[in-house]
């Protein structure tokens, strides 16, 4: 419940909140280490991770900036 509240309040970056959430669950032995890492083997999670990497590469390349300026103009 605390994890969801901190995510909604936007107090910290989501990856930090989720990392600490899993760490607390592991510390109190609510989940086992195998369970904590199991989700990373899911193909859907891998696809999302790759999409984040591709999106960041596109953002840093500046290709979108010129595309947006061409079609939307400058502000």
N, CA, C and O atoms as a Maestro MAE file, in Angstrom:
{
 s_m_m2io_version
 :::
 2.0.0
}

f_m_ct {
 s_m_title
 :::
 protein
 m_atom[300] {
  # First column is atom index #
  i_m_mmod_type
  r_m_x_coord
  r_m_y_coord
  r_m_z_coord
  i_m_residue_number
  s_m_chain_name
  s_m_pdb_residue_name
  s_m_pdb_atom_name
  i_m_atomic_number
  :::
  1 25 0.823 -1.185 0.000 1 A "UNK " " N  " 7
  2 3 0.000 0.000 0.000 1 A "UNK " " CA " 6
  3 2 0.877 1.263 0.000 1 A "UNK " " C  " 6
  4 15 0.575 2.236 -0.691 1 A "UNK " " O  " 8
  5 25 1.955 1.233 0.775 2 A "UNK " " N  " 7
  6 3 2.845 2.391 0.842 2 A "UNK " " CA " 6
  7 2 3.502 2.640 -0.510 2 A "UNK " " C  " 6
  8 15 3.691 3.790 -0.905 2 A "UNK " " O  " 8
  9 25 3.844 1.589 -1.210 3 A "UNK " " N  " 7
  10 3 4.474 1.738 -2.521 3 A "UNK " " CA " 6
  11 2 3.535 2.461 -3.479 3 A "UNK " " C  " 6
  12 15 3.953 3.376 -4.189 3 A "UNK " " O  " 8
  13 25 2.289 2.060 -3.500 4 A "UNK " " N  " 7
  14 3 1.307 2.688 -4.383 4 A "UNK " " CA " 6
  15 2 1.119 4.154 -4.008 4 A "UNK " " C  " 6
  16 15 1.031 5.012 -4.886 4 A "UNK " " O  " 8
  17 25 1.056 4.443 -2.722 5 A "UNK " " N  " 7
  18 3 0.880 5.819 -2.261 5 A "UNK " " CA " 6
  19 2 2.057 6.703 -2.694 5 A "UNK " " C  " 6
  20 15 1.852 7.823 -3.162 5 A "UNK " " O  " 8
  21 25 3.275 6.205 -2.540 6 A "UNK " " N  " 7
  22 3 4.450 6.983 -2.938 6 A "UNK " " CA " 6
  23 2 4.481 7.161 -4.458 6 A "UNK " " C  " 6
  24 15 4.884 8.216 -4.946 6 A "UNK " " O  " 8
  25 25 4.064 6.147 -5.202 7 A "UNK " " N  " 7
  26 3 4.002 6.279 -6.658 7 A "UNK " " CA " 6
  27 2 2.975 7.329 -7.072 7 A "UNK " " C  " 6
  28 15 3.231 8.129 -7.972 7 A "UNK " " O  " 8
  29 25 1.821 7.327 -6.422 8 A "UNK " " N  " 7
  30 3 0.763 8.288 -6.758 8 A "UNK " " CA " 6
  31 2 1.185 9.706 -6.390 8 A "UNK " " C  " 6
  32 15 0.939 10.643 -7.149 8 A "UNK " " O  " 8
  33 25 1.814 9.868 -5.239 9 A "UNK " " N  " 7
  34 3 2.249 11.194 -4.780 9 A "UNK " " CA " 6
  35 2 3.440 11.711 -5.588 9 A "UNK " " C  " 6
  36 15 3.760 12.899 -5.530 9 A "UNK " " O  " 8
  37 25 4.095 10.829 -6.337 10 A "UNK " " N  " 7
  38 3 5.244 11.185 -7.178 10 A "UNK " " CA " 6
  39 2 6.369 11.804 -6.347 10 A "UNK " " C  " 6
  40 15 6.939 12.830 -6.718 10 A "UNK " " O  " 8
  41 25 6.678 11.165 -5.220 11 A "UNK " " N  " 7
  42 3 7.720 11.640 -4.316 11 A "UNK " " CA " 6
  43 2 9.103 11.304 -4.860 11 A "UNK " " C  " 6
  44 15 10.010 12.135 -4.813 11 A "UNK " " O  " 8
  45 25 9.264 10.095 -5.374 12 A "UNK " " N  " 7
  46 3 10.540 9.626 -5.916 12 A "UNK " " CA " 6
  47 2 10.314 9.086 -7.318 12 A "UNK " " C  " 6
  48 15 9.178 8.920 -7.761 12 A "UNK " " O  " 8
  49 25 11.410 8.817 -8.003 13 A "UNK " " N  " 7
  50 3 11.326 8.186 -9.317 13 A "UNK " " CA " 6
  51 2 10.699 6.799 -9.155 13 A "UNK " " C  " 6
  52 15 10.973 6.112 -8.171 13 A "UNK " " O  " 8
  53 25 9.864 6.382 -10.106 14 A "UNK " " N  " 7
  54 3 9.196 5.086 -9.979 14 A "UNK " " CA " 6
  55 2 10.151 3.903 -9.807 14 A "UNK " " C  " 6
  56 15 9.862 2.992 -9.032 14 A "UNK " " O  " 8
  57 25 11.287 3.902 -10.519 15 A "UNK " " N  " 7
  58 3 12.201 2.769 -10.392 15 A "UNK " " CA " 6
  59 2 12.782 2.672 -8.984 15 A "UNK " " C  " 6
  60 15 13.057 1.573 -8.504 15 A "UNK " " O  " 8
  61 25 12.970 3.810 -8.320 16 A "UNK " " N  " 7
  62 3 13.489 3.802 -6.948 16 A "UNK " " CA " 6
  63 2 12.436 3.232 -6.001 16 A "UNK " " C  " 6
  64 15 12.745 2.398 -5.149 16 A "UNK " " O  " 8
  65 25 11.209 3.679 -6.152 17 A "UNK " " N  " 7
  66 3 10.107 3.215 -5.295 17 A "UNK " " CA " 6
  67 2 9.914 1.717 -5.448 17 A "UNK " " C  " 6
  68 15 9.788 1.000 -4.455 17 A "UNK " " O  " 8
  69 25 9.890 1.242 -6.680 18 A "UNK " " N  " 7
  70 3 9.666 -0.183 -6.913 18 A "UNK " " CA " 6
  71 2 10.841 -1.025 -6.425 18 A "UNK " " C  " 6
  72 15 10.642 -2.125 -5.909 18 A "UNK " " O  " 8
  73 25 12.060 -0.518 -6.585 19 A "UNK " " N  " 7
  74 3 13.229 -1.236 -6.080 19 A "UNK " " CA " 6
  75 2 13.133 -1.407 -4.567 19 A "UNK " " C  " 6
  76 15 13.322 -2.504 -4.042 19 A "UNK " " O  " 8
  77 25 12.836 -0.308 -3.873 20 A "UNK " " N  " 7
  78 3 12.722 -0.397 -2.416 20 A "UNK " " CA " 6
  79 2 11.529 -1.249 -1.993 20 A "UNK " " C  " 6
  80 15 11.584 -1.935 -0.972 20 A "UNK " " O  " 8
  81 25 10.460 -1.208 -2.768 21 A "UNK " " N  " 7
  82 3 9.308 -2.053 -2.467 21 A "UNK " " CA " 6
  83 2 9.666 -3.531 -2.509 21 A "UNK " " C  " 6
  84 15 9.291 -4.295 -1.619 21 A "UNK " " O  " 8
  85 25 10.386 -3.926 -3.536 22 A "UNK " " N  " 7
  86 3 10.830 -5.321 -3.649 22 A "UNK " " CA " 6
  87 2 11.829 -5.649 -2.544 22 A "UNK " " C  " 6
  88 15 11.797 -6.743 -1.982 22 A "UNK " " O  " 8
  89 25 12.715 -4.707 -2.232 23 A "UNK " " N  " 7
  90 3 13.698 -4.936 -1.168 23 A "UNK " " CA " 6
  91 2 13.016 -5.178 0.180 23 A "UNK " " C  " 6
  92 15 13.437 -6.044 0.947 23 A "UNK " " O  " 8
  93 25 11.972 -4.416 0.461 24 A "UNK " " N  " 7
  94 3 11.235 -4.606 1.723 24 A "UNK " " CA " 6
  95 2 10.557 -5.969 1.732 24 A "UNK " " C  " 6
  96 15 10.591 -6.672 2.742 24 A "UNK " " O  " 8
  97 25 9.948 -6.345 0.628 25 A "UNK " " N  " 7
  98 3 9.301 -7.659 0.552 25 A "UNK " " CA " 6
  99 2 10.317 -8.781 0.750 25 A "UNK " " C  " 6
  100 15 10.022 -9.780 1.405 25 A "UNK " " O  " 8
  101 25 11.504 -8.618 0.187 26 A "UNK " " N  " 7
  102 3 12.562 -9.612 0.375 26 A "UNK " " CA " 6
  103 2 13.057 -9.622 1.819 26 A "UNK " " C  " 6
  104 15 13.287 -10.689 2.388 26 A "UNK " " O  " 8
  105 25 13.222 -8.447 2.410 27 A "UNK " " N  " 7
  106 3 13.744 -8.357 3.770 27 A "UNK " " CA " 6
  107 2 12.810 -9.024 4.784 27 A "UNK " " C  " 6
  108 15 13.269 -9.653 5.738 27 A "UNK " " O  " 8
  109 25 11.516 -8.886 4.576 28 A "UNK " " N  " 7
  110 3 10.542 -9.488 5.488 28 A "UNK " " CA " 6
  111 2 10.142 -10.901 5.069 28 A "UNK " " C  " 6
  112 15 9.221 -11.495 5.629 28 A "UNK " " O  " 8
  113 25 10.859 -11.424 4.068 29 A "UNK " " N  " 7
  114 3 10.643 -12.782 3.573 29 A "UNK " " CA " 6
  115 2 9.200 -13.029 3.123 29 A "UNK " " C  " 6
  116 15 8.667 -14.129 3.271 29 A "UNK " " O  " 8
  117 25 8.588 -11.987 2.574 30 A "UNK " " N  " 7
  118 3 7.251 -12.121 2.011 30 A "UNK " " CA " 6
  119 2 7.358 -12.798 0.644 30 A "UNK " " C  " 6
  120 15 6.486 -13.573 0.250 30 A "UNK " " O  " 8
  121 25 8.436 -12.493 -0.064 31 A "UNK " " N  " 7
  122 3 8.720 -13.172 -1.324 31 A "UNK " " CA " 6
  123 2 10.150 -13.699 -1.277 31 A "UNK " " C  " 6
  124 15 10.993 -13.193 -0.536 31 A "UNK " " O  " 8
  125 25 10.397 -14.709 -2.071 32 A "UNK " " N  " 7
  126 3 11.731 -15.302 -2.180 32 A "UNK " " CA " 6
  127 2 12.501 -14.594 -3.299 32 A "UNK " " C  " 6
  128 15 11.890 -14.006 -4.191 32 A "UNK " " O  " 8
  129 25 13.829 -14.647 -3.258 33 A "UNK " " N  " 7
  130 3 14.613 -14.022 -4.335 33 A "UNK " " CA " 6
  131 2 14.228 -14.530 -5.726 33 A "UNK " " C  " 6
  132 15 14.207 -13.761 -6.686 33 A "UNK " " O  " 8
  133 25 13.926 -15.808 -5.830 34 A "UNK " " N  " 7
  134 3 13.526 -16.370 -7.121 34 A "UNK " " CA " 6
  135 2 12.261 -15.679 -7.637 34 A "UNK " " C  " 6
  136 15 12.154 -15.375 -8.824 34 A "UNK " " O  " 8
  137 25 11.309 -15.437 -6.738 35 A "UNK " " N  " 7
  138 3 10.069 -14.765 -7.126 35 A "UNK " " CA " 6
  139 2 10.320 -13.312 -7.528 35 A "UNK " " C  " 6
  140 15 9.675 -12.792 -8.439 35 A "UNK " " O  " 8
  141 25 11.259 -12.666 -6.845 36 A "UNK " " N  " 7
  142 3 11.560 -11.271 -7.150 36 A "UNK " " CA " 6
  143 2 12.149 -11.121 -8.550 36 A "UNK " " C  " 6
  144 15 11.903 -10.119 -9.221 36 A "UNK " " O  " 8
  145 25 12.914 -12.097 -8.989 37 A "UNK " " N  " 7
  146 3 13.571 -12.023 -10.291 37 A "UNK " " CA " 6
  147 2 12.795 -12.698 -11.409 37 A "UNK " " C  " 6
  148 15 13.130 -12.539 -12.583 37 A "UNK " " O  " 8
  149 25 11.771 -13.441 -11.059 38 A "UNK " " N  " 7
  150 3 11.024 -14.219 -12.042 38 A "UNK " " CA " 6
  151 2 10.417 -13.364 -13.149 38 A "UNK " " C  " 6
  152 15 10.418 -13.770 -14.311 38 A "UNK " " O  " 8
  153 25 9.909 -12.212 -12.811 39 A "UNK " " N  " 7
  154 3 9.245 -11.369 -13.803 39 A "UNK " " CA " 6
  155 2 10.153 -10.891 -14.912 39 A "UNK " " C  " 6
  156 15 9.676 -10.589 -16.007 39 A "UNK " " O  " 8
  157 25 11.457 -10.813 -14.659 40 A "UNK " " N  " 7
  158 3 12.377 -10.324 -15.671 40 A "UNK " " CA " 6
  159 2 12.574 -11.309 -16.809 40 A "UNK " " C  " 6
  160 15 13.110 -10.940 -17.854 40 A "UNK " " O  " 8
  161 25 12.154 -12.550 -16.629 41 A "UNK " " N  " 7
  162 3 12.252 -13.549 -17.685 41 A "UNK " " CA " 6
  163 2 11.057 -13.532 -18.618 41 A "UNK " " C  " 6
  164 15 11.052 -14.220 -19.639 41 A "UNK " " O  " 8
  165 25 10.052 -12.757 -18.276 42 A "UNK " " N  " 7
  166 3 8.851 -12.654 -19.090 42 A "UNK " " CA " 6
  167 2 9.173 -11.899 -20.379 42 A "UNK " " C  " 6
  168 15 9.750 -10.813 -20.322 42 A "UNK " " O  " 8
  169 25 8.814 -12.449 -21.535 43 A "UNK " " N  " 7
  170 3 9.122 -11.781 -22.804 43 A "UNK " " CA " 6
  171 2 8.519 -10.378 -22.905 43 A "UNK " " C  " 6
  172 15 9.108 -9.501 -23.536 43 A "UNK " " O  " 8
  173 25 7.365 -10.158 -22.299 44 A "UNK " " N  " 7
  174 3 6.745 -8.836 -22.335 44 A "UNK " " CA " 6
  175 2 7.600 -7.788 -21.644 44 A "UNK " " C  " 6
  176 15 7.714 -6.659 -22.122 44 A "UNK " " O  " 8
  177 25 8.203 -8.159 -20.516 45 A "UNK " " N  " 7
  178 3 9.067 -7.232 -19.784 45 A "UNK " " CA " 6
  179 2 10.308 -6.914 -20.608 45 A "UNK " " C  " 6
  180 15 10.769 -5.772 -20.630 45 A "UNK " " O  " 8
  181 25 10.839 -7.907 -21.275 46 A "UNK " " N  " 7
  182 3 12.027 -7.701 -22.111 46 A "UNK " " CA " 6
  183 2 11.703 -6.768 -23.278 46 A "UNK " " C  " 6
  184 15 12.511 -5.902 -23.616 46 A "UNK " " O  " 8
  185 25 10.543 -6.932 -23.891 47 A "UNK " " N  " 7
  186 3 10.140 -6.075 -25.007 47 A "UNK " " CA " 6
  187 2 10.005 -4.633 -24.534 47 A "UNK " " C  " 6
  188 15 10.464 -3.716 -25.215 47 A "UNK " " O  " 8
  189 25 9.383 -4.419 -23.376 48 A "UNK " " N  " 7
  190 3 9.227 -3.069 -22.841 48 A "UNK " " CA " 6
  191 2 10.597 -2.445 -22.570 48 A "UNK " " C  " 6
  192 15 10.815 -1.274 -22.881 48 A "UNK " " O  " 8
  193 25 11.514 -3.213 -21.996 49 A "UNK " " N  " 7
  194 3 12.854 -2.702 -21.714 49 A "UNK " " CA " 6
  195 2 13.561 -2.283 -23.006 49 A "UNK " " C  " 6
  196 15 14.203 -1.233 -23.055 49 A "UNK " " O  " 8
  197 25 13.442 -3.097 -24.036 50 A "UNK " " N  " 7
  198 3 14.068 -2.771 -25.328 50 A "UNK " " CA " 6
  199 2 13.428 -1.516 -25.921 50 A "UNK " " C  " 6
  200 15 14.126 -0.678 -26.492 50 A "UNK " " O  " 8
  201 25 12.110 -1.381 -25.792 51 A "UNK " " N  " 7
  202 3 11.438 -0.195 -26.313 51 A "UNK " " CA " 6
  203 2 11.903 1.075 -25.596 51 A "UNK " " C  " 6
  204 15 12.042 2.124 -26.226 51 A "UNK " " O  " 8
  205 25 12.143 0.987 -24.280 52 A "UNK " " N  " 7
  206 3 12.671 2.135 -23.547 52 A "UNK " " CA " 6
  207 2 14.045 2.525 -24.086 52 A "UNK " " C  " 6
  208 15 14.345 3.710 -24.234 52 A "UNK " " O  " 8
  209 25 14.864 1.544 -24.374 53 A "UNK " " N  " 7
  210 3 16.207 1.809 -24.897 53 A "UNK " " CA " 6
  211 2 16.121 2.453 -26.279 53 A "UNK " " C  " 6
  212 15 16.828 3.424 -26.550 53 A "UNK " " O  " 8
  213 25 15.273 1.931 -27.148 54 A "UNK " " N  " 7
  214 3 15.118 2.489 -28.493 54 A "UNK " " CA " 6
  215 2 14.567 3.912 -28.422 54 A "UNK " " C  " 6
  216 15 15.043 4.798 -29.133 54 A "UNK " " O  " 8
  217 25 13.572 4.134 -27.572 55 A "UNK " " N  " 7
  218 3 12.985 5.469 -27.441 55 A "UNK " " CA " 6
  219 2 14.013 6.485 -26.954 55 A "UNK " " C  " 6
  220 15 14.045 7.614 -27.443 55 A "UNK " " O  " 8
  221 25 14.840 6.099 -26.010 56 A "UNK " " N  " 7
  222 3 15.874 7.002 -25.511 56 A "UNK " " CA " 6
  223 2 16.905 7.303 -26.598 56 A "UNK " " C  " 6
  224 15 17.379 8.433 -26.711 56 A "UNK " " O  " 8
  225 25 17.246 6.304 -27.388 57 A "UNK " " N  " 7
  226 3 18.171 6.525 -28.504 57 A "UNK " " CA " 6
  227 2 17.606 7.502 -29.523 57 A "UNK " " C  " 6
  228 15 18.324 8.366 -30.026 57 A "UNK " " O  " 8
  229 25 16.333 7.367 -29.825 58 A "UNK " " N  " 7
  230 3 15.678 8.282 -30.765 58 A "UNK " " CA " 6
  231 2 15.636 9.691 -30.176 58 A "UNK " " C  " 6
  232 15 15.881 10.667 -30.884 58 A "UNK " " O  " 8
  233 25 15.330 9.796 -28.900 59 A "UNK " " N  " 7
  234 3 15.259 11.103 -28.249 59 A "UNK " " CA " 6
  235 2 16.617 11.802 -28.282 59 A "UNK " " C  " 6
  236 15 16.706 12.989 -28.595 59 A "UNK " " O  " 8
  237 25 17.664 11.059 -27.958 60 A "UNK " " N  " 7
  238 3 19.010 11.651 -27.920 60 A "UNK " " CA " 6
  239 2 19.554 11.985 -29.307 60 A "UNK " " C  " 6
  240 15 20.392 12.877 -29.442 60 A "UNK " " O  " 8
  241 25 19.095 11.290 -30.324 61 A "UNK " " N  " 7
  242 3 19.607 11.535 -31.677 61 A "UNK " " CA " 6
  243 2 19.122 12.863 -32.242 61 A "UNK " " C  " 6
  244 15 19.767 13.429 -33.125 61 A "UNK " " O  " 8
  245 25 18.016 13.361 -31.756 62 A "UNK " " N  " 7
  246 3 17.486 14.630 -32.248 62 A "UNK " " CA " 6
  247 2 16.623 14.495 -33.479 62 A "UNK " " C  " 6
  248 15 16.154 15.503 -34.007 62 A "UNK " " O  " 8
  249 25 16.396 13.286 -33.956 63 A "UNK " " N  " 7
  250 3 15.579 13.064 -35.146 63 A "UNK " " CA " 6
  251 2 14.162 13.583 -34.924 63 A "UNK " " C  " 6
  252 15 13.580 14.202 -35.815 63 A "UNK " " O  " 8
  253 25 13.617 13.338 -33.764 64 A "UNK " " N  " 7
  254 3 12.255 13.787 -33.484 64 A "UNK " " CA " 6
  255 2 12.156 15.299 -33.417 64 A "UNK " " C  " 6
  256 15 11.134 15.868 -33.802 64 A "UNK " " O  " 8
  257 25 13.197 15.959 -32.937 65 A "UNK " " N  " 7
  258 3 13.170 17.412 -32.846 65 A "UNK " " CA " 6
  259 2 12.967 18.046 -34.216 65 A "UNK " " C  " 6
  260 15 12.119 18.924 -34.377 65 A "UNK " " O  " 8
  261 25 13.736 17.605 -35.195 66 A "UNK " " N  " 7
  262 3 13.597 18.170 -36.541 66 A "UNK " " CA " 6
  263 2 12.250 17.795 -37.155 66 A "UNK " " C  " 6
  264 15 11.648 18.602 -37.863 66 A "UNK " " O  " 8
  265 25 11.780 16.594 -36.894 67 A "UNK " " N  " 7
  266 3 10.474 16.154 -37.391 67 A "UNK " " CA " 6
  267 2 9.361 17.018 -36.807 67 A "UNK " " C  " 6
  268 15 8.465 17.455 -37.529 67 A "UNK " " O  " 8
  269 25 9.418 17.263 -35.505 68 A "UNK " " N  " 7
  270 3 8.391 18.059 -34.834 68 A "UNK " " CA " 6
  271 2 8.443 19.505 -35.314 68 A "UNK " " C  " 6
  272 15 7.398 20.110 -35.551 68 A "UNK " " O  " 8
  273 25 9.629 20.064 -35.459 69 A "UNK " " N  " 7
  274 3 9.743 21.456 -35.950 69 A "UNK " " CA " 6
  275 2 9.209 21.581 -37.362 69 A "UNK " " C  " 6
  276 15 8.600 22.594 -37.704 69 A "UNK " " O  " 8
  277 25 9.425 20.569 -38.188 70 A "UNK " " N  " 7
  278 3 8.959 20.612 -39.568 70 A "UNK " " CA " 6
  279 2 7.438 20.598 -39.634 70 A "UNK " " C  " 6
  280 15 6.845 21.374 -40.383 70 A "UNK " " O  " 8
  281 25 6.810 19.736 -38.868 71 A "UNK " " N  " 7
  282 3 5.362 19.567 -38.967 71 A "UNK " " CA " 6
  283 2 4.556 20.445 -38.018 71 A "UNK " " C  " 6
  284 15 3.402 20.761 -38.308 71 A "UNK " " O  " 8
  285 25 5.133 20.841 -36.901 72 A "UNK " " N  " 7
  286 3 4.392 21.644 -35.937 72 A "UNK " " CA " 6
  287 2 4.898 23.073 -35.844 72 A "UNK " " C  " 6
  288 15 4.230 23.929 -35.264 72 A "UNK " " O  " 8
  289 25 6.042 23.335 -36.395 73 A "UNK " " N  " 7
  290 3 6.616 24.670 -36.323 73 A "UNK " " CA " 6
  291 2 7.300 24.891 -34.984 73 A "UNK " " C  " 6
  292 15 7.278 24.021 -34.113 73 A "UNK " " O  " 8
  293 25 7.901 26.045 -34.827 74 A "UNK " " N  " 7
  294 3 8.568 26.364 -33.570 74 A "UNK " " CA " 6
  295 2 7.660 27.214 -32.707 74 A "UNK " " C  " 6
  296 15 6.764 27.899 -33.200 74 A "UNK " " O  " 8
  297 25 7.905 27.157 -31.424 75 A "UNK " " N  " 7
  298 3 7.071 27.939 -30.503 75 A "UNK " " CA " 6
  299 2 7.861 29.083 -29.928 75 A "UNK " " C  " 6
  300 15 7.333 29.858 -29.131 75 A "UNK " " O  " 8
  :::
 }
 m_bond[299] {
  # First column is bond index #
  i_m_from
  i_m_to
  i_m_order
  :::
  1 1 2 1
  2 2 3 1
  3 3 4 2
  4 3 5 1
  5 5 6 1
  6 6 7 1
  7 7 8 2
  8 7 9 1
  9 9 10 1
  10 10 11 1
  11 11 12 2
  12 11 13 1
  13 13 14 1
  14 14 15 1
  15 15 16 2
  16 15 17 1
  17 17 18 1
  18 18 19 1
  19 19 20 2
  20 19 21 1
  21 21 22 1
  22 22 23 1
  23 23 24 2
  24 23 25 1
  25 25 26 1
  26 26 27 1
  27 27 28 2
  28 27 29 1
  29 29 30 1
  30 30 31 1
  31 31 32 2
  32 31 33 1
  33 33 34 1
  34 34 35 1
  35 35 36 2
  36 35 37 1
  37 37 38 1
  38 38 39 1
  39 39 40 2
  40 39 41 1
  41 41 42 1
  42 42 43 1
  43 43 44 2
  44 43 45 1
  45 45 46 1
  46 46 47 1
  47 47 48 2
  48 47 49 1
  49 49 50 1
  50 50 51 1
  51 51 52 2
  52 51 53 1
  53 53 54 1
  54 54 55 1
  55 55 56 2
  56 55 57 1
  57 57 58 1
  58 58 59 1
  59 59 60 2
  60 59 61 1
  61 61 62 1
  62 62 63 1
  63 63 64 2
  64 63 65 1
  65 65 66 1
  66 66 67 1
  67 67 68 2
  68 67 69 1
  69 69 70 1
  70 70 71 1
  71 71 72 2
  72 71 73 1
  73 73 74 1
  74 74 75 1
  75 75 76 2
  76 75 77 1
  77 77 78 1
  78 78 79 1
  79 79 80 2
  80 79 81 1
  81 81 82 1
  82 82 83 1
  83 83 84 2
  84 83 85 1
  85 85 86 1
  86 86 87 1
  87 87 88 2
  88 87 89 1
  89 89 90 1
  90 90 91 1
  91 91 92 2
  92 91 93 1
  93 93 94 1
  94 94 95 1
  95 95 96 2
  96 95 97 1
  97 97 98 1
  98 98 99 1
  99 99 100 2
  100 99 101 1
  101 101 102 1
  102 102 103 1
  103 103 104 2
  104 103 105 1
  105 105 106 1
  106 106 107 1
  107 107 108 2
  108 107 109 1
  109 109 110 1
  110 110 111 1
  111 111 112 2
  112 111 113 1
  113 113 114 1
  114 114 115 1
  115 115 116 2
  116 115 117 1
  117 117 118 1
  118 118 119 1
  119 119 120 2
  120 119 121 1
  121 121 122 1
  122 122 123 1
  123 123 124 2
  124 123 125 1
  125 125 126 1
  126 126 127 1
  127 127 128 2
  128 127 129 1
  129 129 130 1
  130 130 131 1
  131 131 132 2
  132 131 133 1
  133 133 134 1
  134 134 135 1
  135 135 136 2
  136 135 137 1
  137 137 138 1
  138 138 139 1
  139 139 140 2
  140 139 141 1
  141 141 142 1
  142 142 143 1
  143 143 144 2
  144 143 145 1
  145 145 146 1
  146 146 147 1
  147 147 148 2
  148 147 149 1
  149 149 150 1
  150 150 151 1
  151 151 152 2
  152 151 153 1
  153 153 154 1
  154 154 155 1
  155 155 156 2
  156 155 157 1
  157 157 158 1
  158 158 159 1
  159 159 160 2
  160 159 161 1
  161 161 162 1
  162 162 163 1
  163 163 164 2
  164 163 165 1
  165 165 166 1
  166 166 167 1
  167 167 168 2
  168 167 169 1
  169 169 170 1
  170 170 171 1
  171 171 172 2
  172 171 173 1
  173 173 174 1
  174 174 175 1
  175 175 176 2
  176 175 177 1
  177 177 178 1
  178 178 179 1
  179 179 180 2
  180 179 181 1
  181 181 182 1
  182 182 183 1
  183 183 184 2
  184 183 185 1
  185 185 186 1
  186 186 187 1
  187 187 188 2
  188 187 189 1
  189 189 190 1
  190 190 191 1
  191 191 192 2
  192 191 193 1
  193 193 194 1
  194 194 195 1
  195 195 196 2
  196 195 197 1
  197 197 198 1
  198 198 199 1
  199 199 200 2
  200 199 201 1
  201 201 202 1
  202 202 203 1
  203 203 204 2
  204 203 205 1
  205 205 206 1
  206 206 207 1
  207 207 208 2
  208 207 209 1
  209 209 210 1
  210 210 211 1
  211 211 212 2
  212 211 213 1
  213 213 214 1
  214 214 215 1
  215 215 216 2
  216 215 217 1
  217 217 218 1
  218 218 219 1
  219 219 220 2
  220 219 221 1
  221 221 222 1
  222 222 223 1
  223 223 224 2
  224 223 225 1
  225 225 226 1
  226 226 227 1
  227 227 228 2
  228 227 229 1
  229 229 230 1
  230 230 231 1
  231 231 232 2
  232 231 233 1
  233 233 234 1
  234 234 235 1
  235 235 236 2
  236 235 237 1
  237 237 238 1
  238 238 239 1
  239 239 240 2
  240 239 241 1
  241 241 242 1
  242 242 243 1
  243 243 244 2
  244 243 245 1
  245 245 246 1
  246 246 247 1
  247 247 248 2
  248 247 249 1
  249 249 250 1
  250 250 251 1
  251 251 252 2
  252 251 253 1
  253 253 254 1
  254 254 255 1
  255 255 256 2
  256 255 257 1
  257 257 258 1
  258 258 259 1
  259 259 260 2
  260 259 261 1
  261 261 262 1
  262 262 263 1
  263 263 264 2
  264 263 265 1
  265 265 266 1
  266 266 267 1
  267 267 268 2
  268 267 269 1
  269 269 270 1
  270 270 271 1
  271 271 272 2
  272 271 273 1
  273 273 274 1
  274 274 275 1
  275 275 276 2
  276 275 277 1
  277 277 278 1
  278 278 279 1
  279 279 280 2
  280 279 281 1
  281 281 282 1
  282 282 283 1
  283 283 284 2
  284 283 285 1
  285 285 286 1
  286 286 287 1
  287 287 288 2
  288 287 289 1
  289 289 290 1
  290 290 291 1
  291 291 292 2
  292 291 293 1
  293 293 294 1
  294 294 295 1
  295 295 296 2
  296 295 297 1
  297 297 298 1
  298 298 299 1
  299 299 300 2
  :::
 }
}
